[in-house]
């Protein structure tokens, strides 16, 4: 069970976007793509077969998963995440500071 999943709100704790938070759109191994964070400009060639125009395209670049932490909307801070097994056998993620179950 991963500490960070697609759809989670995360806080960037290192790099040029430190202090910003956004939603995880994709996870690729140990890298995460966060919505509207770490935007880069790519120069692309036109591809007529895919009807893709050329030009400068702005898109999200990946961030290493160690440089983000789960953002708790209730407290407005980044929180560490642990795991807990409930009485019925389900494993859930919990915030380390409060022990509350992560709603995701």
N, C-alpha and C positions, 0 to 999 in steps of 0.2 A: 504494500500500500504506500503510495507516494505521499509526501508531505504537501506537495503542490500539484494541483490538477487543473485541467482545462475548465475555464469558467470562474476560477478563484480570483479574488482581488488581491494583488500583491503590491508590496512596497519595495522600490529599488533602493538597496542599501550601499551600493558602490557604483562608481562610474560617472559618466557625464550627466546622467539623469537621476542622480542620487536625491532622494526625498520625494520623488513623484510616485504616484500609484495609478494602477490601471488593471484591466481584466486580462487574464491569460487567454490568448486565442488559440495557441497551438503549443505542443510540447514535442521536441525532437531530441530524444536521448537525454543529455544533460543540459540542453538549452531550451529556453522558453521564449515565446514571442508574446509581447505585451502590447495591447492595443494603444496606439498613438504614443509609444515610448520607443526611444532609440531609432528614430526615423533617419534613413539614409537615402541619398539620391543615386539612382542607378541609370547609366546611359544604356539604352537598349536599342538593338537594331530592329528594323521592321521585319515582321514575319507574315508575308501575304497569305500563306497557307492557313495560318491560325487567325487571320484578320486582326493582327496585332500591329498597331502603329508604332513607329519608332519615336524616340525622344527621351526626355529625362523623366523617370518615374520615381516617385517618392514612396518608399515602403518601409516596413518595420524590419529591423535586423535582430537576430537572436541575442539574448542575454544569458550568461551562464546561470544555472539554477542556484548556485551558491551566492549570487549577488542580489537575490530577491528573497523576501520573507512574506509570509501571509499577513494581510492587513485586516485588522479587526475593525469593522465599521462602527461597532458600539463604542469602543474606546478611542478610535481615531489614531491608533498606533500599530506598529508592526509587532507581531506576536510570534513566539516560538511555538512549534507544534509537536505534540506527542501522540501516542496511540494508547487506546484503552479498549479492553474487551468488556462488553456489557454482559449482563446476566444471561441474556438469551443467546450468547455466543457470537454476536456481531462485533466486528472490530470497527471502531470509529476514531476519527481524529479529534483531539481536544487541544484547547489553548493551554499552554503550560502555566500561565500566570493565574488564570481563573478556574481552569478545569472544565469550562463549558465545552459542549460538543460543537464542532465547526458545522455550520449550516451550509452544506454544499452538495 
